[in-house]
Amino acid sequence: MKRRKSKFRLKSRKRRWMRRKWSKKRNRRKRRWMKRKWWRRMKRRKSKFRLKSRKTRWMRRRWWKKRKRRKNKFRWKWRRRRRWRMHSHRPHPEISHNVFREAQNGYFR
C-alpha cells in the first residue's frame, strides 16, 4: 500500500518557500531603492568616498574585536542577572527593612 504524503510537511515546505520568496522580493525592493538614491550608494562605499572616523579605525584592532565577541557571548547572562537583581529584593524574614511600616504598626513602641 502506498503511503500518503503528510499534508503538514507539504504545507511547511510551501511556507518556507513563500518566506524565501518574500525575503527575496524585499531585498530586491531595497536594492532598487538604493539604486534610486545615488547618495546612499555613495554612503555604502565608505572606504572610497568618506573618510572613516577615528573610532572605527580604532575598533578594527584585534583586541577590541575579541573583547566585543566576549561581551556578546555574555549578553544573555546580563539580561538574566538584571532580572534576578530586580526580583531578588525580598527582605530577610527575621530582619525587616521596611522601617516606616513597622513604625505604623507600632513595632517600636
N, C-alpha and C positions, 0 to 999 in steps of 0.2 A: 504493500500500500504506500502510495506517495505521500510524503509529509507535507502538510500545508505550511506555507511560509507565514511567520507571525506578522500580524498587521503592525504591531508596535515597532518592530525593527525597521520595517519599510518607512513608517511614519518618521521615526527618529532620523533615519538616513535622509529623508526628504527635508526635515527641519535643518539638519546640518548643512545640506546643500544650499537651502534657502539663505541661511545665515551667511554662508560664504559669499553667495551672490550679492546679498545686501551690502556686505562689507566692501566687496569689490566696487559696487556701484558708488558707495560713499567715497571711497578712495579716488575713484575717477572724477567725481564731482569736485573733490578737494583739489586734485591736480589741475583741473580746468581752471578753478578759481585762482590758483597760484599763477597759472599762466596769464590770466587776465590782469592780475595785479603785478605789474612789472617790478614795482619797488619791493614787493615781497620776495620776488625771485632774487633781487639783489641781497635782501636780508638773509636769504637761505645760504648764499655763498659767502659765508662770513669771512673766510680767510683771505679772499681776494679783495673784497670791497670795503670791509670795515676792519679797522684795527681792533684787535681783540683787547679786552680790558685787562688790566693787570691781574685781577682776581682769577680770571680763567686760566691765565698763564701759570699762576701760582698753584691752581688746583690740578694742573696737569702732572704735578710731581707725584712720584710713585708712593711716597709715604702717605700723602693725602688720600690717594685712591684706596690704599689699604685701610686707612682709618675710616673712610666713608663706608667701605664694604662691611667693616666690623660693626659700625653703628647700625647699618641697615639690618644686619643679622639679628641684633637685639631689640629692634624696634617693637616687635610684638610683646617682648618682655616688659618694656617700659609701659606699654598700654595696660598690660595686666597689673603691673605694680601700682600704677596710678589708681586702678580700680580697688586694689587691696587697701591702698592708703585711704581712699575715700570711705570705704566701708568698714574699716577696722577701728573706728573710734568708739569702741564700746568701753566704758569705764570699768575698772576692776570692781567686781561685786562688793568687796569689803570697803573700798575707798571710793566714795562718790566725789566726782569733780564738780557737780553742779551745785555750787555753794548757795546760789540765790534760792533755788527751790528748797534746799534744806532749811534755809532761814525762814522761808514762808511756812514750811511745815512745823516750825518750832523745834527744829532738831537741836539747836544750840542752847535752848532755854533750860 
